[in-house]
Amino acid sequence: MTGIQVRWARVEDALGVADVHVASWRAAYSGLIDKRVLDGLSVAQRADGWTTIITGHGGENPPDAASGKAHSLLVAERDGRIVGWASFGAGRDEEASEQGELAGLYVHPDFWSKKIGHSLIQAVEEQLSEAGYRSAYLWVLSGNSRAISFYDRHRWIADGGAKIGAAGGAKDLRELRHVRSLP
């Protein structure tokens, strides 16, 4: 696949980011999150939320990843369409405040297995490393074997950490922590 550009998100990307968010959740979390929750996801509502997030840190100008004030957002674009995104920054968990965090990485299901996730995770790792982090962590939904395999291939290793969380209207989600040393 050619023509993939990874860049900082802009306000006008909010609808595309939301579309990827909803489509990827519905595909990746089918059978893991209650169908009613997935069916209730709204691209319009997500777009409003993403507009606020992107606007909150200046859109094109990403926040200082080391500040801990906001997470940065990168998008993957192909032929003018947002096909993936990644959110990252300072670790939000109290016990991991010295680490970077990959808060979310999603690719539209139409573009799975086309190296878009690879491009995004590489860009995130570079940004976190440049911000001075020596390691980073992420949380992945237990049972999401596709994502777990992806992270394993990119040397994000499960360290035994687990938590019960909530997201997008779903509750009691078991998440597993994966960590990686950064170059």
Beta strands, then each sheet from edge to edge (+ up, - down):
strand 1: 4-8
strand 2: 72-78
strand 3: 81-90
strand 4: 100-107
strand 5: 135-141
strand 6: 157-167
strand 7: 170-181
sheet 1: 1+ 2- 3+ 4- 5- 7+ 6-
end
